Amino acid sequence: MRWKLVPLIVVMIVASSVLATASQQIFQPPNASPEVRIDRLEAQVEAIESVRAIKRLQYAYGHYVEYGLWNDFADLFTDDAETNYQQGARGKSQVRQLFFDQVGQGKLGLADGRIYPHILFQPVITLAPDGRTAKGRWRILAMLGGIGGSATWYSGVYENQYVLENGVWKISLLHSESKVTAAYSATGWKDSGAHVPFHFTSQSVTAPISSTPPRRLNSGGSTATLASLGQRVNQLTLRTSLLNDQAEVTNLQDNYGYATDRKLWDQAVSLFAENGTLELGLQGVYVGKASIRRGLQQFGTQGLRDGELNDHVYLQTLVTVAPNGLSAKARGVELIMSSGPGGSNGELAEGTFENSFIKQNGTWKIQSIHFYPRMIVDAATGWAKNSKPAPGPSREYPPDRMPTANYEIYPKFSLVPFHFDNPVTGKPPQYPEGVQTVRTTPSNTSAGAPAIRTEKDLEARIAELERRVRVAEAFDAAENLIGALSYYLDEAPQDVASLYAHNAHPEAADRSVFANQTMQPVIDISPDAKTARIRARQLKPAGVSGGAGSWIASTLDGQIVFEDGSWKFKTLSSAKVWSAPYPGGWARVP
């Protein structure tokens, strides 16, 4: 589905715009003009759609880079884009040639034995008042190297600029800076000392996305039919519903990860539809909730034991909701850090998930989980010295069906087909020669919204739309706030307090931490869009630059509130989940 500034899918509007003949009378808006309110709502929806489109654009960037789809990757840039890549590549043509030659070694895809995840998360997006340009700050976590060579963790920051061209968002400037790096065999992390100036302030980052008047306001003296105003409200309602559906699916995906972390199998299974499926790598397919619960038992009994680790980190989740709002797909990166009690059998796994979801009685459920492991290695030695095959079906807990596909994982190169088209070109990805794909086309049918027949109906529908728009906007504002907190903890701890509500007490920054990498936020907005509960995880490289290093994993839980025109933290608590020395990490925790 191609994401543009205006309706996500226009065809879904047709059925919803049919109004009764009786509603065709001329409607004269009163002083509190419905027409002006609808103009303002349209501007707000366009702004939220733009922010989501920019996130989609940047997440697609990460997914294309990991699999070496250099043509699709380069198409995300403007013709004259500025970058600080090697050799000063300028414009999408030079970017394409640089990566095609130097990383792809003259072809699409990656050579066997190469690993190249570039995972983007922790966005702070600021839309310009005219809605035609934007700036975004991102965290990047990369895993570089290959079998028999080197293995390096890389954590950095992007400060990018975006422009709207012909209704499509593109990258116009990309600025990347390394923050911390570490060879897998090193004693710890090396801090670059680089500082990338913030494009935002503590005031601007927490304000509503669309805090300026709409570009097109009708005068109070203009005339409009009740039918035309009703049609606009129905169109905006459908667009807003897709935005809120996207947020709910993202929350559902991330909540599944948190349940899996703790091996809370009953809780994880409760998130599936009755006929849902679970397929993990080459271990086969489990069909139905009872079978899924049985299949999870192969990973141990419910609940973690002391000293056991089972973190499933979901990153770069890109959600596509079907135009009818009844189904969705999600693609993302999954990092798995696991070990038995005492750090035994410690493993690091990385891969891609392509999952599907279904809405039943107004509630989103998981229809299918399909995880494709890209790499499984011994956590103590890393991906330069070790690789493991994907495990096959369990004999003790056999699946209902055999795996839907057979493939080899790292050090072999394999590609997971994409469920979405390029967000700029609107075309399917350009895969390396010989890659087979299966495409599914979502339904475009929609039941539509009830006709608006009276002024009372119109007033009620506008009020409900205003509430829904506030909920959609709050999701992105909360994500901005969470991201800004972590950037301030890294580089501007003196500004942390400005992100908190009155009478709230922020925690002090841990100065041993190089990068407060915050990811996988679950943002639960209240119905009135005035408060929200949040949960996120942090995976932090810490220690002394060039000396002894460590990993610190923690969770953030709290509440944010809309106060004095902006979103602020009201409560926030951080709980350490585990810490481990570097190198070796969680594989060597006693």
Secondary structure, DSSP 8 states (H G I E B T S, - for coil): ----SS-S-GGGHHHHT---GGGGSEE---SS-HHHHHHHHHHHHHHHHHHHHHHHHHHHHHHHHHTT-HHHHHTTEEEEEEE-SGGG-BHHHHHHHHHHHHTSSSSSS--TTEE--EEEEEEEEEE-TTSSEEEEEEEEEEEEEETTS-EEEEEEEEEEEEEEETTEEEEEEEEEEEEEEEETTSSS-EE-------S--TTTTTS-S--S--S----TT--EEHHHHHHHHHHHHHHHHHHHHHHHHHHHHHHHHHHHHTT-HHHHHTTEEEEEEEEETTS-EEESHHHHHHHHGGG-SSS--TT-EEEEEEEEEEEEE-TTSSEEEEEEEEEEEEE-GGGTT-EEEEEEEEEEEEEETTEEEEEEEEEEEEEEEETTT-TTT---------SSS--SB--S-----TTS------SS--TTT-S-----TT-------------------SHHHHHHHHHHHHHHHHHHHHHHHHHHHHHHHHHHHHH-GGGGGGGB-TT-------TTBS---EEEEEEEE-TTSSEEEEEEEEEEEEE-TTS-EEEEEEEEEEEEEEETTEEEEEEEEEEEEEEEEETTGGGG--
